Amino acid sequence: MGQSFSYDVLVIGSGSAGLSVALNLPKNLRVCVVAKADIQEGSTYYAQGGIAAVLDDKDSIEKHIADTLVAGAGLCHDDAVRFTVTNSAAAINWLVDIGVSFTTRVSASGKEELHLTREGGHGERRIAHAADATGKAVSQALIEQLALHDNIEVMAKRVAVDLIVNDGRCQGCYVLNLDSDSVETMNAKTVVLATGGASKAYLFTSNPDGATGDGIALAWRAGCRVANMEFNQFHPTTLYHPNVKSFLISEAVRGEGGRLLLPNGERFMPRFDERGELAPRDIVARAIDHEMKRLGADCMYLDISHKDPDFVREHFPTISQTCLEFGIDITQQPIPVVPAAHYTCGGVMVDECGRTDVDGLYAVGETTFTGLHGANRLASNSLLECIVYGVSAAKHIAARIDTLPTTNQAPDWDESRVTDSDEDVVISHNWDELRRFMWDYVGIVRTDKRLKRALNRVTVLRSEIAEYYSNYRISNDLLELRNLALVSELIIRCAMQRKESRGLHFTLDYPELAAEVTDSMLVPEQA
């Protein structure tokens, strides 16, 4: 039997969203941050490009808003976009204050200032970055700040099982301790979901192993609505190499002049969009996918070797070094690339303060649907959303937590009717099948027939998983599979609702835009 704990605030997830909440809460609150693996093992740590913000006199809030709305293909919520962009400079300033080592340059007047780069879909240079490893710099600075907050306890290697909801209010979470194999009871006045996205539902992804949609699944089972789950962003350029597990080639490589080439060395992006390589990610990903299928090619190529070698190595040290380890000198030769599932644009429905449909339950970051991204996320708006909404959620929690009643002690997790499994091969088989049919049927290009096939398969899989879950002791692999299968069904059902092609959702059966622009929303009690 696992231990029981009590806190004021339980934050599930240790990326930039979760830690932004924890670090902005008053120090008199007892806070626990639960990390699935080691504390830095989230998507934030691996983010390369940067954080979009209005930081230059040539730029403006209205320009950043306009670029975001264009990328979102008519589905962005104006109020969410304005709220996020208006708070963008404050977010960067806070990160600078806590020690994030953004790349700087010396201006013409001799003043040191942030070096701003440009990425696809942006009309101005507004991407603050730390070379090509921005996420790592942000993650390290946030983690270092934890040492200054005695009120924050970090519990690593713990996986959320299910939220504890009593009388319509979230009061904690059952958590599997991976070291002891016991389920712990985490009681809390307020719970924050910050578990990232669900791109591990796909066979090829740029995401770390933990991106299994846990927070979305937890919230859905607790009674929260989700929206726009069909919009899964596929990053156009991940390194194609047999010995590499989906290494991301940053958007900034194209932003700084990188060209996409066919195997024969010919550029192809101008045939698909007048913006060429700087078109939004969905257009670039579909173009690469189209050319690969047309030619029967395993990959396309991204070439920045026409730039000065010192410039390339200085701007992309991580990419240069990693590629070199696999025999690719990017200063001399093009990089083989393929698209991969990268970012979940939909998620748990929240307001500006991160509040969900369940009292006492908040969500921030990639787990959520705020309305910022619409049908396609503009590059480098994701980390910005994590910080802005993380700070906003912390302020709202702080303002109301003293009014909440004392949390009742939840009953311990009941394992009296389950046994140890001797058939874990079922989990690995179902995991492989799920990710493969999601890639084949619910990938970059979709059809009604493919979606129906996917729904049939996921329905059978979820039934098998539920039976397994009911009879055997839980494990990390089982919990992740259970969550991924549920979130995959939500993705499929949202995709089946949308009878048009918009942003990241492209279907051969409905290639045009619909006259009416609506979000695809799913409600638990109606499912």
C-alpha positions as CSV (number, residue, x, y, z in Angstrom):
1,M,0.0,0.0,0.0
2,G,1.4,3.4,-1.0
3,Q,1.8,6.5,1.2
4,S,-0.6,9.4,1.4
5,F,0.5,13.1,1.1
6,S,-1.3,16.4,1.4
7,Y,-0.6,19.7,-0.3
8,D,-2.1,23.0,-1.2
9,V,-1.2,22.6,-4.8
10,L,-0.3,19.5,-6.8
11,V,1.4,20.2,-10.1
12,I,1.6,17.2,-12.4
13,G,4.4,17.8,-14.9
14,S,7.8,19.5,-14.6
15,G,8.2,21.3,-18.0
16,S,8.1,25.0,-18.5
17,A,4.3,25.2,-17.9
18,G,4.3,23.3,-14.6
19,L,7.3,25.0,-13.2
20,S,6.0,28.4,-14.2
21,V,3.0,27.7,-12.1
22,A,4.9,26.4,-9.1
23,L,7.5,29.2,-9.1
24,N,4.9,31.9,-9.2
25,L,2.8,30.6,-6.3
26,P,3.2,32.3,-2.9
27,K,5.9,30.7,-0.8
28,N,3.5,30.1,2.1
29,L,1.7,27.4,0.0
30,R,2.7,23.7,0.2
31,V,3.4,22.7,-3.4
32,C,4.4,19.4,-4.9
33,V,5.6,18.9,-8.5
34,V,5.3,15.4,-9.8
35,A,7.7,14.4,-12.6
36,K,7.1,11.4,-14.8
37,A,10.8,10.6,-15.1
38,D,13.8,12.8,-14.1
39,I,12.6,16.4,-13.6
40,Q,14.1,17.8,-16.9
41,E,12.7,15.0,-19.1
42,G,9.8,16.9,-20.7
43,S,9.3,18.4,-24.1
44,T,10.6,21.8,-22.9
45,Y,14.1,20.5,-22.5
46,Y,14.3,19.4,-26.1
47,A,12.8,22.5,-27.7
48,Q,15.3,24.1,-30.0
49,G,13.9,27.1,-31.8
50,G,13.0,29.7,-29.2
51,I,10.2,31.8,-27.8
52,A,8.2,34.3,-29.9
53,A,7.7,37.8,-28.3
54,V,7.4,41.4,-29.2
55,L,10.8,42.8,-28.3
56,D,11.9,45.0,-31.1
57,D,10.9,48.5,-32.1
58,K,10.3,47.3,-35.7
59,D,7.8,44.8,-34.4
60,S,4.4,45.3,-32.7
61,I,1.8,43.4,-30.8
62,E,-0.6,43.8,-33.7
63,K,1.9,42.2,-36.1
64,H,2.5,39.2,-33.9
65,I,-1.3,38.8,-33.4
66,A,-1.8,39.0,-37.2
67,D,0.9,36.4,-37.9
68,T,-0.6,34.1,-35.3
69,L,-4.1,34.5,-36.7
70,V,-2.9,33.7,-40.3
71,A,-1.1,30.5,-39.1
72,G,-4.2,29.5,-37.1
73,A,-6.3,29.4,-40.3
74,G,-9.4,31.1,-39.0
75,L,-9.8,29.1,-35.7
76,C,-7.7,31.2,-33.3
77,H,-9.7,32.8,-30.5
78,D,-8.9,36.5,-30.7
79,D,-9.0,37.1,-27.0
80,A,-6.5,34.3,-26.3
81,V,-4.1,35.5,-29.0
82,R,-4.2,39.1,-27.7
83,F,-3.8,37.9,-24.1
84,T,-0.8,35.8,-24.9
85,V,1.0,38.3,-27.2
86,T,0.4,41.2,-24.9
87,N,2.1,39.3,-22.1
88,S,4.9,38.0,-24.3
89,A,7.6,40.6,-23.4
90,A,6.8,40.2,-19.6
91,A,7.3,36.4,-20.0
92,I,10.7,36.9,-21.6
93,N,11.7,39.5,-19.0
94,W,10.8,37.0,-16.2
95,L,12.9,34.3,-17.8
96,V,15.8,36.7,-18.2
97,D,15.4,37.7,-14.5
98,I,15.6,34.0,-13.4
99,G,18.8,33.4,-15.4
100,V,17.8,32.1,-18.8
101,S,20.9,32.6,-21.0
102,F,19.4,33.9,-24.2
103,T,21.7,34.6,-27.1
104,T,22.6,38.3,-27.3
105,R,24.2,40.6,-29.8
106,V,25.8,44.1,-29.8
107,S,23.6,46.6,-31.5
108,A,24.9,49.4,-33.8
109,S,24.8,51.7,-30.8
110,G,27.1,49.4,-28.8
111,K,24.3,48.1,-26.5
112,E,23.9,44.4,-25.7
113,E,20.5,43.1,-26.6
114,L,18.7,39.9,-27.3
115,H,19.5,38.3,-30.7
116,L,16.2,37.8,-32.4
117,T,15.8,35.2,-35.2
118,R,12.9,34.6,-37.6
119,E,10.9,31.4,-38.2
120,G,8.3,30.2,-40.6
121,G,5.0,32.2,-40.5
122,H,6.6,35.2,-38.7
123,G,6.8,38.5,-40.6
124,E,9.4,39.9,-38.2
125,R,12.5,38.7,-36.3
126,R,10.9,38.1,-32.9
127,I,12.3,34.7,-31.7
128,A,14.3,35.0,-28.5
129,H,16.6,32.0,-28.3
130,A,19.6,30.4,-26.6
131,A,21.6,29.3,-29.6
132,D,19.7,26.2,-30.9
133,A,18.9,24.7,-27.5
134,T,16.4,27.2,-26.0
135,G,14.4,24.6,-24.2
136,K,17.4,23.3,-22.4
137,A,18.4,26.8,-21.2
138,V,14.8,27.5,-20.0
139,S,14.4,24.1,-18.3
140,Q,17.8,24.4,-16.5
141,A,17.0,28.0,-15.2
142,L,13.5,26.9,-14.0
143,I,14.9,23.9,-12.2
144,E,17.7,25.9,-10.6
145,Q,15.0,28.3,-9.2
146,L,13.4,25.4,-7.3
147,A,16.3,25.5,-4.8
148,L,15.2,29.0,-3.8
149,H,11.6,27.8,-3.0
150,D,11.6,25.7,0.2
151,N,7.8,25.3,-0.1
152,I,8.1,23.3,-3.4
153,E,8.7,19.5,-3.1
154,V,9.7,17.6,-6.3
155,M,8.8,13.9,-6.6
156,A,10.4,12.3,-9.7
157,K,9.6,8.9,-11.3
158,R,5.9,9.1,-10.6
159,V,3.1,8.6,-13.1
160,A,-0.5,10.0,-12.6
161,V,-3.1,7.2,-12.5
162,D,-6.4,9.1,-12.0
163,L,-7.7,12.3,-10.5
164,I,-9.6,12.2,-7.3
165,V,-12.9,14.1,-7.7
166,N,-15.4,14.4,-4.9
167,D,-18.7,16.3,-5.1
168,G,-17.6,17.9,-8.4
169,R,-14.3,19.2,-7.1
170,C,-10.8,17.9,-7.8
171,Q,-9.0,17.0,-4.6
172,G,-5.9,15.2,-5.7
173,C,-4.6,12.4,-7.7
174,Y,-3.5,8.8,-7.4
175,V,0.1,8.4,-8.5
176,L,2.2,5.4,-9.3
177,N,5.7,5.4,-7.7
178,L,7.9,3.8,-10.3
179,D,10.6,3.0,-7.7
180,S,8.4,1.2,-5.2
181,D,5.7,0.0,-7.6
182,S,3.1,1.3,-5.2
183,V,0.2,3.8,-5.8
184,E,0.4,6.9,-3.6
185,T,-2.5,9.1,-2.7
186,M,-1.8,12.8,-3.3
187,N,-4.4,15.0,-1.6
188,A,-4.5,18.6,-2.7
189,K,-6.8,21.7,-2.6
190,T,-5.8,22.4,-6.2
191,V,-4.4,20.2,-9.0
192,V,-2.6,21.6,-12.1
193,L,-2.2,19.4,-15.2
194,A,1.0,20.3,-17.1
195,T,1.9,16.9,-18.8
196,G,2.5,18.1,-22.3
197,G,1.0,16.7,-25.5
198,A,0.2,13.4,-27.1
199,S,2.5,13.0,-30.1
200,K,3.7,9.6,-29.0
201,A,0.3,8.4,-30.5
202,Y,2.2,8.4,-33.8
203,L,4.9,6.1,-35.1
204,F,7.3,8.9,-35.9
205,T,7.6,11.8,-33.5
206,S,10.1,14.5,-32.3
207,N,8.8,14.2,-28.8
208,P,10.3,12.5,-25.7
209,D,8.9,9.2,-24.6
210,G,6.7,10.8,-21.9
211,A,4.4,12.7,-24.4
212,T,1.6,10.2,-24.0
213,G,-1.4,12.6,-23.5
214,D,-1.6,11.8,-19.8
215,G,-3.1,15.1,-18.7
216,I,-5.7,15.1,-21.5
217,A,-6.8,11.6,-20.6
218,L,-6.9,12.4,-16.9
219,A,-9.0,15.5,-17.5
220,W,-11.4,13.7,-19.8
221,R,-12.0,10.8,-17.4
222,A,-12.7,13.5,-14.7
223,G,-15.3,15.2,-16.8
224,C,-13.5,17.9,-18.8
225,R,-14.3,18.8,-22.4
226,V,-11.6,18.7,-25.0
227,A,-11.5,20.6,-28.3
228,N,-9.6,20.6,-31.7
229,M,-7.7,17.3,-31.0
230,E,-7.5,16.7,-34.8
231,F,-4.9,19.4,-35.2
232,N,-1.7,17.6,-34.5
233,Q,1.3,19.5,-35.9
234,F,3.8,17.5,-37.8
235,H,7.2,19.1,-37.7
236,P,8.5,19.1,-41.3
237,T,12.1,18.4,-40.5
238,T,13.4,15.7,-38.2
239,L,16.7,14.0,-39.0
240,Y,16.3,10.9,-41.1
241,H,18.9,8.3,-40.0
242,P,18.6,4.6,-39.0
243,N,20.5,5.2,-35.8
244,V,18.6,8.3,-34.7
245,K,15.4,8.5,-32.6
246,S,13.7,11.5,-34.3
247,F,16.2,14.3,-33.7
248,L,14.6,17.7,-34.5
249,I,16.1,20.0,-37.1
250,S,14.9,23.4,-35.9
251,E,12.6,25.7,-37.8
252,A,15.3,28.3,-37.4
253,V,17.5,26.5,-40.0
254,R,15.0,27.4,-42.6
255,G,14.6,30.8,-41.0
256,E,18.2,31.5,-41.6
257,G,18.2,30.5,-45.2
258,G,18.0,26.7,-45.3
259,R,16.6,25.3,-48.5
260,L,14.5,22.1,-48.9
261,L,15.7,20.0,-51.8
262,L,14.6,16.9,-53.7
263,P,17.1,14.0,-53.9
264,N,18.4,15.4,-57.2
265,G,19.2,18.8,-55.5
266,E,16.2,20.7,-56.9
267,R,14.2,23.1,-54.7
268,F,10.5,22.3,-54.5
269,M,8.9,24.5,-51.9
270,P,8.2,27.5,-54.3
271,R,5.9,25.2,-56.2
272,F,3.7,24.8,-53.1
273,D,3.8,28.2,-51.5
274,E,5.1,31.7,-52.5
275,R,6.7,31.9,-49.0
276,G,8.9,28.9,-49.9
277,E,10.7,27.4,-47.0
278,L,9.2,30.0,-44.7
279,A,5.6,28.8,-45.2
280,P,3.9,27.6,-42.0
281,R,4.7,24.1,-40.8
282,D,1.6,22.3,-42.1
283,I,2.2,23.5,-45.7
284,V,5.9,22.5,-45.5
285,A,5.1,19.1,-43.9
286,R,2.5,18.3,-46.6
287,A,4.8,19.4,-49.3
288,I,7.6,17.0,-48.0
289,D,5.1,14.2,-47.6
290,H,3.7,14.8,-51.1
291,E,7.2,14.7,-52.7
292,M,8.3,11.6,-50.7
293,K,5.1,9.7,-51.9
294,R,5.4,11.0,-55.5
295,L,9.0,9.9,-55.8
296,G,8.9,6.9,-53.5
297,A,11.7,8.6,-51.6
298,D,12.6,7.8,-48.0
299,C,13.3,11.5,-47.2
300,M,13.9,15.0,-48.5
301,Y,16.9,17.2,-47.8
302,L,17.5,20.5,-45.9
303,D,20.5,22.4,-47.1
304,I,22.2,25.3,-45.3
305,S,25.7,24.5,-46.7
306,H,25.7,27.6,-48.9
307,K,26.0,29.7,-45.7
308,D,29.4,30.5,-44.1
309,P,30.5,27.5,-42.1
310,D,31.3,29.6,-39.0
311,F,27.8,31.1,-39.2
312,V,26.2,27.7,-39.4
313,R,28.3,26.3,-36.5
314,E,27.7,29.4,-34.3
315,H,23.9,29.5,-34.9
316,F,23.3,25.7,-34.8
317,P,25.9,24.1,-32.5
318,T,23.7,21.3,-31.2
319,I,22.4,20.4,-34.7
320,S,25.9,20.6,-36.2
321,Q,27.4,18.4,-33.6
322,T,24.7,15.8,-33.6
323,C,24.6,15.5,-37.3
324,L,28.4,15.3,-37.4
325,E,28.2,12.3,-35.0
326,F,26.2,10.5,-37.7
327,G,28.6,11.5,-40.5
328,I,26.7,14.5,-41.8
329,D,28.7,17.8,-42.0
330,I,25.9,20.3,-42.4
331,T,28.4,23.0,-43.4
332,Q,29.2,20.9,-46.5
333,Q,26.2,18.7,-47.2
334,P,22.4,18.7,-46.9
335,I,20.6,17.1,-44.0
336,P,18.2,14.2,-44.8
337,V,14.8,15.0,-43.2
338,V,11.3,13.6,-42.7
339,P,8.2,15.0,-41.0
340,A,7.2,13.7,-37.6
341,A,4.4,14.3,-35.1
342,H,5.5,17.3,-33.0
343,Y,2.8,19.3,-31.2
344,T,-0.8,18.8,-30.0
345,C,-2.7,22.0,-30.8
346,G,-6.0,20.9,-29.2
347,G,-6.5,19.7,-25.6
348,V,-8.4,20.3,-22.4
349,M,-10.6,23.4,-22.6
350,V,-9.4,26.2,-20.3
351,D,-9.9,29.9,-19.8
352,E,-7.2,32.6,-19.4
353,C,-6.5,31.5,-15.9
354,G,-6.1,27.8,-16.9
355,R,-9.4,26.7,-15.2
356,T,-11.0,23.6,-16.6
357,D,-14.6,22.4,-16.3
358,V,-13.9,20.7,-13.0
359,D,-13.6,22.9,-9.9
360,G,-10.1,22.9,-8.4
361,L,-8.5,21.5,-11.6
362,Y,-6.3,23.7,-13.8
363,A,-4.3,22.8,-16.9
364,V,-1.5,24.7,-18.7
365,G,0.7,24.2,-21.7
366,E,0.4,21.7,-24.5
367,T,-2.2,19.7,-22.5
368,T,-4.6,22.5,-23.1
369,F,-6.8,24.1,-25.7
370,T,-6.7,27.9,-25.0
371,G,-7.7,29.1,-28.4
372,L,-4.2,30.5,-29.1
373,H,-3.1,28.1,-31.8
374,G,-6.3,27.5,-33.8
375,A,-5.8,25.1,-36.7
376,N,-2.0,25.4,-36.7
377,R,0.5,26.6,-34.1
378,L,2.8,29.4,-35.2
379,A,6.4,28.5,-34.5
380,S,7.7,29.4,-31.1
381,N,4.3,30.4,-29.6
382,S,4.3,27.2,-27.6
383,L,6.9,28.0,-24.9
384,L,5.4,31.5,-24.8
385,E,1.9,30.0,-24.0
386,C,3.4,27.8,-21.2
387,I,4.9,30.8,-19.4
388,V,2.0,33.3,-19.9
389,Y,-0.7,30.8,-18.8
390,G,1.5,29.3,-16.1
391,V,1.9,32.8,-14.5
392,S,-1.8,33.5,-15.0
393,A,-2.9,30.2,-13.4
394,A,-0.6,30.8,-10.4
395,K,-2.1,34.2,-9.8
396,H,-5.6,32.8,-9.9
397,I,-4.8,29.9,-7.6
398,A,-3.1,32.2,-5.1
399,A,-6.1,34.5,-5.1
400,R,-8.7,31.9,-4.2
401,I,-6.9,29.0,-2.4
402,D,-7.6,30.4,1.1
403,T,-11.3,30.2,0.3
404,L,-11.2,26.5,-0.5
405,P,-12.3,24.0,2.2
406,T,-9.8,21.6,3.8
407,T,-9.2,18.6,1.5
408,N,-10.7,15.4,2.8
409,Q,-8.3,12.4,3.0
410,A,-9.1,10.2,-0.1
411,P,-9.2,6.4,0.4
412,D,-6.1,4.5,-0.5
413,W,-5.8,2.8,-3.9
414,D,-7.5,-0.6,-3.9
415,E,-5.4,-3.4,-5.4
416,S,-7.2,-6.3,-3.6
417,R,-8.7,-7.7,-6.7
418,V,-5.9,-7.6,-9.2
419,T,-2.9,-9.9,-9.9
420,D,0.6,-9.6,-11.4
421,S,0.5,-9.9,-15.2
422,D,2.3,-12.7,-17.0
423,E,1.3,-11.3,-20.5
424,D,3.0,-8.0,-20.8
425,V,3.5,-8.8,-24.5
426,V,-0.1,-7.7,-25.0
427,I,0.9,-4.2,-23.9
428,S,3.9,-3.9,-26.3
429,H,1.8,-5.4,-29.2
430,N,-1.1,-3.0,-28.7
431,W,1.3,-0.1,-28.3
432,D,2.9,-0.8,-31.7
433,E,-0.4,-1.4,-33.4
434,L,-1.9,1.9,-32.1
435,R,1.0,4.1,-33.2
436,R,1.2,2.5,-36.6
437,F,-2.5,2.8,-37.5
438,M,-2.5,6.4,-36.2
439,W,0.4,7.2,-38.5
440,D,-1.2,5.4,-41.5
441,Y,-4.8,6.5,-41.0
442,V,-4.8,9.7,-39.0
443,G,-1.5,11.3,-40.2
444,I,-0.6,14.2,-42.4
445,V,-3.2,13.3,-45.1
446,R,-6.6,11.8,-44.1
447,T,-9.7,10.3,-45.6
448,D,-13.1,9.3,-44.2
449,K,-12.3,5.6,-44.9
450,R,-9.0,5.9,-43.0
451,L,-10.6,7.5,-40.0
452,K,-13.3,4.9,-39.8
453,R,-10.7,2.1,-39.9
454,A,-8.8,3.9,-37.2
455,L,-11.9,4.3,-35.0
456,N,-12.8,0.6,-35.4
457,R,-9.3,-0.4,-34.4
458,V,-9.0,1.9,-31.4
459,T,-12.4,0.8,-30.1
460,V,-11.2,-2.8,-30.0
461,L,-7.9,-1.8,-28.5
462,R,-9.5,0.2,-25.8
463,S,-11.7,-2.7,-24.9
464,E,-8.7,-5.0,-24.6
465,I,-6.8,-2.4,-22.5
466,A,-9.8,-1.9,-20.2
467,E,-10.0,-5.7,-19.5
468,Y,-6.3,-5.8,-18.9
469,Y,-6.4,-2.8,-16.6
470,S,-9.2,-4.3,-14.5
471,N,-7.4,-7.6,-13.9
472,Y,-3.7,-6.8,-13.5
473,R,-1.6,-4.5,-11.4
474,I,-0.8,-1.3,-13.1
475,S,2.6,-0.4,-14.6
476,N,4.0,2.7,-16.4
477,D,3.6,1.0,-19.8
478,L,0.0,0.1,-19.1
479,L,-0.9,3.6,-17.9
480,E,0.7,5.2,-20.9
481,L,-1.0,2.8,-23.3
482,R,-4.4,3.4,-21.6
483,N,-4.0,7.1,-21.9
484,L,-2.7,7.1,-25.5
485,A,-5.5,4.9,-26.7
486,L,-8.1,7.2,-25.2
487,V,-6.5,10.3,-26.6
488,S,-6.1,8.7,-30.0
489,E,-9.9,8.1,-30.0
490,L,-10.4,11.7,-29.1
491,I,-8.2,12.7,-32.0
492,I,-10.1,10.5,-34.4
493,R,-13.5,11.6,-33.3
494,C,-12.5,15.3,-33.6
495,A,-11.1,14.6,-37.1
496,M,-14.4,12.9,-38.1
497,Q,-16.4,16.0,-37.0
498,R,-14.4,18.3,-39.3
499,K,-15.8,18.1,-42.9
500,E,-13.2,20.4,-44.4
501,S,-9.4,20.8,-44.8
502,R,-8.1,23.5,-42.5
503,G,-4.7,24.1,-41.0
504,L,-3.2,20.8,-39.8
505,H,-6.3,18.7,-40.7
506,F,-6.1,17.8,-44.4
507,T,-8.5,15.3,-45.8
508,L,-8.8,14.2,-49.5
509,D,-12.6,13.9,-49.1
510,Y,-13.1,17.5,-48.1
511,P,-10.2,19.5,-49.7
512,E,-11.8,22.9,-49.3
513,L,-12.5,25.2,-46.4
514,A,-16.0,25.0,-44.9
515,A,-18.1,28.2,-45.0
516,E,-18.7,28.0,-41.2
517,V,-15.7,28.1,-38.9
518,T,-16.2,26.1,-35.7
519,D,-14.1,24.3,-33.1
520,S,-14.6,20.6,-32.8
521,M,-15.6,19.9,-29.2
522,L,-16.1,16.7,-27.4
523,V,-18.1,16.3,-24.1
524,P,-17.4,13.3,-21.8
525,E,-21.1,12.7,-20.9
526,Q,-22.1,12.7,-24.6
527,A,-19.4,10.3,-25.7
